[in-house]
Amino acid sequence: MLNLSVLLEDSARRHPDRDAVVLGAQRLTYAHVEAAANQVANLLVARGIQPGDKVALSCPNLPYFPIVYYGILKTGAVVVPLNVLLKGREITYHLKDSEAKAYFCFQGTPELPMGAEGHAGFGGADGCEHFFLITADPAAASPIEGAETLGQALAGHGPVFETVLRAETDAAVILYTSGTTGQAKGAELSHSNLVLNALTCNRLFASQPATDTHLLVLPLFHSFGSTVNMNAGFSVAATLVLLPRFDANAAVRLLQSENVTFFAGVPTMYWGLLNALGEDVDVERIARNMRVAVSGGSSLPVEIIKAVQERFGVTILEGYGLSETSPVATFSDPGAEPRPGSIGIPIWGVEVKLIDPDWNTVGGADEIGEVAVRGHNIMNGYYNRPEATAEVMRDGWFRTGDLARRDKDGYYYIVDRAKDMIIRGGFNVYPREIEEVLIGHEAVSLAAVIGVPHPSHGEEVKAFVILHPGATVTEEELVAWGKERMASYKYPRIVKIVESLPMTATGKLLKRELS
């Protein structure tokens, strides 16, 4: 029996006075976070939430996130973290698909605008019985009909709760990922998946109890931030310094003032940090404290690796994984010389191999095949999608859709991403979903979406559209229309109206000919 919330509980018991989360002047100890999470658990049980029920959470990197996250887990329920950039239509889909019984949503502030979209999503989700609005002012009344503020709802609920233990293979978290099909699917991750991945991360990072301070710039609703920073960090009583929205200048100031020892980010974040090192920055102080730097999401340019080593005195460790792998599957060997461009070797307890389309193992150094992973980190499957699960899992192996090669020493190198996927600023964007939304416009007959190079985001979303005969709409109008209906990282900033699109003889779009 197990519960992922043990990562918080054990540290609260051993290091109750250690700072757990920091946001500006607000500092909450492990004892504070544990007590608040227990209040959330008592609230949910009082509202009828049962072990195995799904509870959704939309919240940026604020102290509320770990408090609600672990509070949900303590009841034996399943956390469904949602991207805070989703629009009402998208939230409705996720609440329905996950069969969420309750929904916690941050109301938003001028600096972090969200909330109305969450309300729209809640209103359209049958079966989601409880809506808790996380407000900046806990004492404020709810401005939305049908919603309670979290502060109001928690009143009278005590800070002590007996955690409900679950079977190790029971679901703890459902992380939504579109995969290569464009249809959002919930990857069901178990308590053991996430506990073992967090503990394995600390093994890689040589983490020691109550010593590390993480600067948390990766979104906690994403598997990278939730595992590498929050779960792994909480398991060793690390202090998490929260930055709700990445800003390179703000991040550099926090690296300096909070004596940060651990930084995890995507390549564009490292690029931003390097460009924010002005004359007023004490780079020596940052370098003196920095112990671990981790990167994922896409390959790091060699120039950035060298520059970070030179300025911060730390070698960036690169890894690879997906939501379906909890997420870490391979990682740089901390005891060996870094190999730029490599995603490293399989982590402890995990196997990796390369396969062909028929699941046959591909052999030989530098031969290209699809990455397949097996081990303690593999999801139970896609929630309520047995056919989609069967397509990617066989005999415990999960096929990732990513192509790679392996050198003679066993180090892996990604050579191509899952078909057509775009990575914009570290977020996965799946063209099919964007295309389906665009085709919903009355003037659009056909759409093809690709990624094009962008100097800071890595890739930008570009759409080619064919209009219905006689229809009139401008490219700018389509950009604005998409912005209203899709999360900010998804909608195409570039739209080009064309007369035709390149296709094969069977009518399949030849996206490789678009640019």
C-alpha positions in Angstrom: 0.0 0.0 0.0 1.3 3.5 -0.8 0.3 7.1 -1.3 2.3 9.7 -3.3 1.6 12.2 -0.5 4.1 10.4 1.7 6.7 12.6 0.0 5.3 15.6 1.8 4.3 13.8 5.0 7.7 12.3 5.6 9.5 15.6 5.1 7.0 17.4 7.3 7.6 14.9 10.1 11.4 15.1 9.8 11.9 18.8 8.9 8.7 20.6 10.0 10.4 24.0 10.3 12.2 23.9 7.0 10.8 26.3 4.3 8.8 24.2 1.8 7.6 26.9 -0.6 8.6 30.5 -1.1 6.7 33.1 -3.1 8.0 36.6 -2.7 7.8 37.5 1.0 5.5 34.5 1.7 7.4 31.5 3.2 5.5 28.3 4.2 7.2 25.6 6.2 6.7 21.9 5.7 4.5 21.9 8.8 2.3 24.6 7.2 2.0 22.9 3.9 1.1 19.6 5.5 -1.5 21.1 7.7 -3.1 23.0 4.8 -3.1 19.8 2.6 -4.9 18.0 5.5 -7.5 20.7 5.5 -8.1 20.2 1.8 -8.4 16.4 2.4 -10.9 16.9 5.1 -12.9 19.3 2.9 -13.1 16.8 0.1 -14.1 13.9 2.3 -16.8 16.0 3.8 -18.1 16.7 0.2 -18.3 13.0 -0.6 -15.1 12.5 -2.6 -14.1 8.8 -2.5 -10.9 7.0 -3.2 -10.5 6.7 -6.9 -12.6 9.8 -7.7 -11.0 12.4 -10.0 -10.4 15.9 -8.9 -9.1 18.6 -11.3 -6.7 21.4 -10.5 -6.0 24.6 -12.5 -3.4 26.7 -10.7 -0.1 28.4 -11.7 3.1 28.0 -9.6 1.6 29.3 -6.3 1.7 27.7 -2.8 -1.9 26.6 -3.4 -0.8 24.1 -6.0 1.2 21.7 -3.8 -1.3 22.2 -1.0 -4.3 21.2 -3.1 -2.3 18.5 -5.1 -1.3 16.6 -2.0 -4.6 17.2 -0.3 -6.4 15.5 -3.1 -3.9 12.6 -3.0 -4.4 12.1 0.8 -8.1 11.2 0.3 -7.1 8.5 -2.2 -8.5 10.5 -5.0 -6.8 11.1 -8.3 -5.3 14.5 -9.2 -6.0 15.8 -12.7 -3.7 18.8 -13.2 -4.8 21.1 -16.1 -2.8 23.6 -18.1 -3.6 27.0 -16.8 -3.6 28.4 -20.4 -6.6 26.3 -21.5 -9.7 28.0 -22.7 -13.3 27.2 -21.5 -14.0 24.8 -24.4 -10.8 22.9 -23.6 -11.4 22.8 -19.9 -14.9 21.4 -20.4 -13.4 18.6 -22.5 -10.8 17.7 -19.8 -13.3 17.7 -17.0 -15.7 15.5 -18.9 -13.1 13.1 -20.2 -11.5 12.6 -16.8 -15.0 12.3 -15.1 -13.9 14.8 -12.5 -16.1 15.1 -9.5 -14.6 18.4 -8.2 -12.5 21.2 -9.7 -10.1 23.7 -8.0 -9.4 26.7 -10.2 -7.3 29.8 -9.5 -9.4 32.9 -9.9 -6.6 34.9 -11.4 -5.0 38.4 -10.9 -4.0 41.1 -13.3 -0.6 39.5 -13.4 -1.9 36.0 -13.8 -5.2 36.3 -15.6 -7.3 33.2 -15.6 -10.5 32.1 -13.8 -13.4 33.1 -16.1 -12.3 30.4 -18.6 -12.2 27.9 -15.7 -15.8 28.8 -14.8 -16.9 28.4 -18.4 -15.3 24.9 -18.4 -16.9 23.9 -15.0 -20.3 25.1 -16.2 -20.2 22.7 -19.2 -19.0 19.6 -17.4 -21.8 17.3 -16.3 -20.9 15.3 -13.2 -18.4 17.8 -11.8 -20.3 18.6 -8.6 -18.0 20.9 -6.7 -16.2 24.1 -7.9 -13.6 25.6 -5.5 -12.3 29.0 -6.6 -8.7 29.7 -5.4 -8.6 33.4 -4.7 -5.8 35.8 -3.8 -7.9 36.9 -0.8 -9.0 33.7 1.1 -11.6 35.7 3.0 -13.3 37.1 -0.1 -16.7 36.0 -1.2 -17.0 34.0 -4.4 -17.7 36.3 -7.4 -19.0 33.3 -9.5 -22.3 31.7 -9.1 -22.0 28.0 -8.2 -18.4 28.3 -6.9 -17.1 28.5 -3.4 -13.8 30.2 -2.5 -11.3 27.8 -1.1 -10.9 30.0 1.9 -14.7 29.8 2.7 -14.8 26.1 2.0 -11.9 25.2 4.3 -13.4 27.0 7.3 -14.0 24.6 10.1 -11.9 21.7 8.6 -9.0 20.6 10.8 -5.3 20.3 10.0 -5.1 16.6 10.9 -6.0 13.8 8.4 -5.3 10.1 8.2 -4.1 9.5 4.7 -5.9 6.8 2.7 -3.4 4.3 1.4 -3.9 2.8 -2.1 -2.5 -0.1 -4.0 0.9 0.8 -5.6 -0.6 0.4 -9.0 -3.7 2.5 -8.4 -3.8 5.8 -10.3 -2.5 8.9 -8.4 -2.4 11.4 -11.3 -3.9 11.7 -14.7 -1.8 13.9 -17.0 -3.3 15.0 -20.3 -1.2 14.6 -23.4 -2.3 14.7 -27.0 0.2 12.2 -28.2 0.6 12.1 -32.0 -3.1 11.8 -32.7 -4.2 15.3 -31.6 -6.9 13.9 -29.4 -6.2 14.8 -25.7 -5.7 11.6 -23.7 -5.2 11.2 -20.0 -2.0 9.2 -19.1 -2.9 7.4 -15.9 0.2 7.4 -13.6 0.2 5.2 -10.5 1.5 6.0 -7.0 4.5 3.8 -7.6 5.2 5.3 -11.0 5.6 8.8 -9.5 7.2 7.8 -6.2 9.9 5.8 -7.9 10.5 8.4 -10.6 11.0 11.1 -7.9 13.3 9.0 -5.8 15.3 8.1 -8.9 15.7 11.7 -9.8 17.2 12.4 -6.3 19.5 9.5 -6.9 20.7 11.1 -10.1 21.1 14.5 -8.5 22.8 13.2 -5.3 20.2 15.2 -3.3 20.7 15.3 0.4 17.9 16.0 3.0 17.1 19.6 3.7 19.9 21.1 1.7 18.7 22.1 -1.8 16.8 25.2 -2.9 15.0 24.8 -6.2 14.0 27.7 -8.4 10.7 26.4 -9.8 10.0 28.0 -13.2 8.6 24.9 -14.9 4.8 24.7 -14.6 3.7 22.4 -11.9 0.8 21.1 -14.0 3.4 19.6 -16.3 5.1 16.3 -15.6 8.7 17.8 -15.8 8.0 20.4 -13.0 5.8 18.2 -10.9 8.2 15.3 -10.7 11.7 16.8 -11.0 11.0 19.8 -8.8 8.0 19.2 -6.6 7.8 15.5 -5.9 11.6 14.9 -6.0 12.2 18.1 -4.0 9.6 17.5 -1.4 10.9 14.0 -0.9 14.1 15.4 0.5 12.7 18.5 2.2 14.1 20.9 -0.5 12.8 24.5 -0.5 10.9 25.4 -3.7 11.1 29.1 -4.7 8.1 29.7 -6.9 8.0 31.9 -10.0 4.5 31.8 -11.4 5.5 33.1 -14.8 9.0 32.7 -16.3 10.8 36.0 -16.6 14.5 35.8 -17.1 15.3 38.9 -15.2 13.1 37.9 -12.2 14.6 34.4 -12.3 18.2 35.7 -12.2 17.3 37.9 -9.2 15.9 34.9 -7.4 18.9 32.7 -8.3 20.9 35.4 -6.5 18.8 36.3 -3.5 17.5 32.9 -2.6 20.9 31.1 -3.0 19.4 28.6 -5.4 21.2 25.3 -5.7 19.0 23.5 -8.3 17.6 24.8 -11.6 15.5 22.8 -14.1 14.3 24.4 -17.3 13.8 24.0 -21.1 16.6 25.3 -23.4 14.9 28.7 -24.1 14.9 29.4 -20.3 18.7 28.9 -20.2 19.0 31.2 -23.2 17.0 33.8 -21.3 19.1 33.5 -18.1 22.3 34.0 -20.0 20.9 37.1 -21.7 19.7 38.6 -18.4 23.1 38.6 -16.7 23.6 42.4 -16.5 26.4 44.2 -14.7 24.3 44.4 -11.5 24.1 40.6 -11.2 26.4 38.8 -8.8 27.2 35.9 -11.1 29.9 34.6 -8.8 27.4 34.3 -6.0 25.0 32.4 -8.3 27.7 30.1 -9.5 28.9 29.5 -5.9 25.5 28.1 -4.9 24.4 26.4 -8.1 24.8 22.6 -7.7 22.6 21.1 -10.3 21.2 22.3 -13.7 18.7 20.1 -15.6 17.3 20.5 -19.1 14.6 18.7 -21.1 11.9 19.3 -23.6 14.2 19.7 -26.6 17.9 19.4 -27.4 20.2 22.0 -26.0 22.6 23.8 -28.4 26.2 23.2 -27.6 26.8 27.0 -27.3 24.3 27.2 -24.4 25.9 24.3 -22.6 29.3 25.9 -22.8 28.0 29.4 -21.8 26.2 28.0 -18.7 29.3 26.1 -17.7 31.4 29.2 -18.1 29.1 31.7 -16.3 27.5 29.5 -13.7 30.2 26.8 -13.2 27.7 23.9 -13.6 27.2 21.4 -16.4 23.7 21.1 -17.6 22.4 17.5 -17.4 20.0 16.5 -20.1 17.2 14.0 -19.9 14.3 12.6 -21.9 10.8 11.5 -21.1 7.1 11.9 -21.7 4.0 12.2 -19.5 3.5 8.5 -20.1 6.9 7.7 -18.5 6.3 9.7 -15.3 8.3 11.5 -17.1 12.0 10.7 -16.8 13.2 7.7 -18.9 16.8 8.5 -19.7 19.3 11.0 -18.2 22.8 12.1 -18.5 25.3 10.1 -16.4 26.3 12.6 -13.7 29.6 10.7 -13.3 30.7 10.8 -16.9 31.7 13.6 -19.3 28.6 15.2 -20.9 27.8 14.3 -24.5 26.1 17.3 -26.1 23.0 16.4 -27.9 22.6 13.1 -26.1 19.6 12.3 -23.9 21.8 10.0 -21.9 21.2 6.5 -20.8 18.2 4.7 -19.2 17.6 5.6 -15.5 17.7 3.1 -12.7 15.1 0.3 -13.1 14.2 1.3 -16.7 15.0 -0.4 -20.0 15.2 1.4 -23.4 15.4 -0.1 -26.9 14.9 0.9 -30.5 12.2 -0.8 -32.5 10.8 -0.8 -36.1 7.1 -0.2 -36.9 6.3 -3.9 -36.2 7.9 -3.8 -32.7 11.0 -5.7 -33.8 14.2 -4.6 -32.1 16.6 -2.5 -34.1 20.2 -3.5 -33.6 23.5 -1.9 -34.3 25.2 1.3 -33.2 23.8 4.4 -34.9 20.9 2.6 -36.5 17.7 4.7 -36.2 14.6 3.3 -34.6 11.6 4.3 -32.5 12.3 4.7 -28.8 10.5 2.1 -26.6 10.6 2.1 -22.8 9.9 -0.4 -20.1 10.1 -0.1 -16.4 8.6 1.2 -13.2 7.9 4.6 -14.8 5.4 3.4 -17.5 1.8 4.5 -17.1 -1.1 2.2 -16.5 -2.6 3.3 -19.8 -4.7 6.1 -21.3 -7.8 6.7 -19.1 -10.8 5.0 -20.6 -9.0 4.5 -23.9 -8.1 0.8 -24.2 -7.6 0.9 -28.0 -5.2 3.9 -27.8 -3.4 2.2 -25.0 -3.0 -1.0 -27.0 -1.5 1.0 -29.9 1.4 2.1 -27.8 1.9 -0.7 -25.2 3.0 -4.3 -25.6 4.5 -6.7 -23.1 5.2 -3.8 -20.7 6.9 -1.8 -23.4 5.7 1.7 -24.4 6.5 3.0 -27.8 7.2 6.8 -27.7 6.8 7.8 -31.4 10.2 9.4 -31.2 13.1 8.3 -33.4 16.6 8.0 -32.0 20.0 6.3 -32.5 22.2 4.7 -29.9 26.0 5.0 -30.0 28.5 2.2 -29.2 28.5 3.2 -25.5 24.8 3.0 -25.1 24.0 6.7 -25.2 20.8 7.7 -27.0 20.3 10.7 -29.4 16.9 11.8 -30.6 16.9 12.4 -34.3 13.3 13.3 -34.9 10.2 14.0 -32.8 6.9 12.3 -32.8 5.4 12.9 -36.1 4.5 16.6 -36.8 4.6 17.6 -33.1 5.6 21.2 -32.4 7.5 22.3 -29.3 6.8 26.0 -28.6 8.5 27.4 -25.5 8.7 23.9 -24.0 5.0 23.1 -24.5 3.9 20.4 -26.9 1.6 21.6 -29.6 -0.2 19.0 -31.7 -1.2 20.2 -35.2 -4.2 18.1 -35.6 -6.0 19.8 -32.8 -5.2 23.2 -34.1 -6.3 22.1 -37.6 -9.7 20.9 -36.3 -10.3 24.2 -34.5 -9.4 26.2 -37.6 -11.7 24.1 -39.8 -14.5 25.1 -37.4 -14.3 28.6 -38.8 -17.1 29.1 -41.4 -14.7 30.4 -44.0 -12.1 27.6 -43.7 -12.2 24.5 -45.9 -8.8 22.9 -45.0 -5.9 23.6 -42.7 -2.4 22.4 -42.3 -0.3 23.3 -39.3 3.4 23.1 -38.9 6.2 24.5 -36.7 8.6 27.0 -38.0 11.9 28.1 -36.3 11.6 30.9 -33.7 14.6 32.6 -32.0 13.3 32.5 -28.5 10.4 30.0 -28.5 12.2 27.3 -30.4 9.3 26.9 -32.8 6.3 29.0 -33.7 2.9 27.7 -34.9 2.1 28.4 -38.5 -1.1 27.5 -40.3 -1.8 27.2 -44.0 -5.5 27.4 -44.8 -7.7 27.0 -47.9 -10.9 28.9 -47.9 -14.4 27.8 -49.0 -15.2 29.1 -52.5 -16.5 32.7 -52.2 -15.6 33.0 -48.5 -13.7 36.0 -47.3 -11.6 36.3 -44.2 -8.2 37.9 -43.6 -5.1 36.2 -42.2 -5.2 38.6 -39.2 -8.8 37.8 -38.5 -8.0 34.1 -38.4 -5.2 34.7 -35.9 -7.5 36.7 -33.7 -10.2 34.0 -34.0 -7.9 31.3 -33.0 -6.6 33.3 -30.1 -10.1 33.4 -28.6 -10.5 29.6 -28.8 -7.1 28.1 -28.0 -4.5 28.4 -25.2 -1.9 31.1 -25.8 0.8 28.6 -26.6 -1.3 26.8 -29.2 -2.9 29.3 -31.5 -1.1 30.1 -34.7 0.6 33.4 -34.7 1.2 33.0 -38.5 -1.6 32.2 -40.9 -1.2 32.0 -44.6 -4.1 31.7 -47.0 -3.3 29.5 -49.9 -5.0 28.1 -53.0 -3.8 24.5 -52.5 -1.7 22.3 -50.3 0.9 19.6 -51.3 -0.6 16.1 -51.1 0.3 12.5 -52.0 -1.6 10.5 -54.5 -3.8 9.2 -51.6 -4.7 12.7 -50.4 -2.3 12.8 -47.5 -0.8 16.2 -46.8 2.9 16.5 -47.5 3.8 18.8 -44.6 7.5 18.4 -45.2 7.0 20.6 -48.3 5.5 23.4 -46.2 7.7 26.1 -44.6 
